[in-house]
Amino acid sequence: SKQCYQRRVREAVVSTQSTGIFETRRKRRNYAKTANAYLNEAFYKNLQNPCPSEALKEELALRCKLTPTQVNNWFCNKRLRYDSGLIKTNEQVKELEDVLSLEFANGQLDQSHEPMQIPSSHL
């Protein structure tokens, strides 16, 4: 009957919770600082070609004590974060240009072209 089915489902849920069957996902951990340093160095040295070769992935995996799959995933995530950072920066620059052009058009912006004076204490 329906009540019997519901009771069995409740019992199954309670038993799986107590045994931890649903806790199959491992806790996320960051890589060691040295591993991140090697990976970042490889990424920034090859910005023109940010997809490393299989040989480089293998070398980095050995050096960082990671698997090639972990190295590959790190590069995929790094490219996404790097690209989204560039997009945000470009959007911020465009917003600033818009604000400055409006201020200039409304006469609110100082129109002198004299270079900014830097105090000698900062040199």
CORKA-V522732 format. One record per residue. N is the residue number from 1. RES is the residue in one small letter. SS is DSSP state (H for helix, E for strand, L for the rest). Layout:
n:N res:RES ss:SS
n:N res:RES ss:SS
This chain:
n:1 res:s ss:L
n:2 res:k ss:H
n:3 res:q ss:H
n:4 res:c ss:H
n:5 res:y ss:H
n:6 res:q ss:H
n:7 res:r ss:H
n:8 res:r ss:H
n:9 res:v ss:H
n:10 res:r ss:H
n:11 res:e ss:H
n:12 res:a ss:H
n:13 res:v ss:H
n:14 res:v ss:H
n:15 res:s ss:H
n:16 res:t ss:H
n:17 res:q ss:H
n:18 res:s ss:H
n:19 res:t ss:H
n:20 res:g ss:L
n:21 res:i ss:L
n:22 res:f ss:L
n:23 res:e ss:L
n:24 res:t ss:L
n:25 res:r ss:L
n:26 res:r ss:L
n:27 res:k ss:L
n:28 res:r ss:L
n:29 res:r ss:L
n:30 res:n ss:L
n:31 res:y ss:L
n:32 res:a ss:L
n:33 res:k ss:H
n:34 res:t ss:H
n:35 res:a ss:H
n:36 res:n ss:H
n:37 res:a ss:H
n:38 res:y ss:H
n:39 res:l ss:H
n:40 res:n ss:H
n:41 res:e ss:H
n:42 res:a ss:H
n:43 res:f ss:H
n:44 res:y ss:H
n:45 res:k ss:H
n:46 res:n ss:L
n:47 res:l ss:H
n:48 res:q ss:H
n:49 res:n ss:H
n:50 res:p ss:L
n:51 res:c ss:L
n:52 res:p ss:L
n:53 res:s ss:L
n:54 res:e ss:H
n:55 res:a ss:H
n:56 res:l ss:H
n:57 res:k ss:H
n:58 res:e ss:H
n:59 res:e ss:H
n:60 res:l ss:H
n:61 res:a ss:H
n:62 res:l ss:H
n:63 res:r ss:H
n:64 res:c ss:H
n:65 res:k ss:L
n:66 res:l ss:L
n:67 res:t ss:L
n:68 res:p ss:H
n:69 res:t ss:H
n:70 res:q ss:H
n:71 res:v ss:H
n:72 res:n ss:H
n:73 res:n ss:H
n:74 res:w ss:H
n:75 res:f ss:H
n:76 res:c ss:H
n:77 res:n ss:H
n:78 res:k ss:H
n:79 res:r ss:H
n:80 res:l ss:H
n:81 res:r ss:H
n:82 res:y ss:H
n:83 res:d ss:H
n:84 res:s ss:H
n:85 res:g ss:H
n:86 res:l ss:H
n:87 res:i ss:H
n:88 res:k ss:H
n:89 res:t ss:H
n:90 res:n ss:H
n:91 res:e ss:H
n:92 res:q ss:H
n:93 res:v ss:H
n:94 res:k ss:H
n:95 res:e ss:H
n:96 res:l ss:H
n:97 res:e ss:H
n:98 res:d ss:H
n:99 res:v ss:H
n:100 res:l ss:H
n:101 res:s ss:H
n:102 res:l ss:H
n:103 res:e ss:H
n:104 res:f ss:H
n:105 res:a ss:H
n:106 res:n ss:L
n:107 res:g ss:L
n:108 res:q ss:L
n:109 res:l ss:L
n:110 res:d ss:L
n:111 res:q ss:L
n:112 res:s ss:L
n:113 res:h ss:L
n:114 res:e ss:L
n:115 res:p ss:L
n:116 res:m ss:L
n:117 res:q ss:L
n:118 res:i ss:L
n:119 res:p ss:L
n:120 res:s ss:H
n:121 res:s ss:H
n:122 res:h ss:H
n:123 res:l ss:L
